Amino acid sequence: MPRFRDVPEIEVVLLDRKDLPSAGAGETPIMGLAPAIGNAIFDATGIRFRSLPMVPHGLKA
């Protein structure tokens, strides 16, 4: 799993677009964390989680 120090430098450009509604930038790097954890659990146990939260009692062998 990449760490924050592994992320390349990002250039931020702010646009003042009056013709478009405001929208959030989001936290897209966080989106890969849950799938990575789910795949690690699957790799270790062979059990695929299909819903959240991923909790230990969901590991029924």
Stockholm file with secondary structure:
# STOCKHOLM 1.0

chainA/1-61         MPRFRDVPEIEVVLLDRKDLPSAGAGETPIMGLAPAIGNAIFDATGIRFRSLPMVPHGLKA
#=GR chainA/1-61 SS CCCGGGSCCCCCCCCCCTTSCCCCCCCGGGGGHHHHHHHHHHHHHSCCCCSSCCCGGGCCC
#=GC SS_cons        CCCGGGSCCCCCCCCCCTTSCCCCCCCGGGGGHHHHHHHHHHHHHSCCCCSSCCCGGGCCC
//
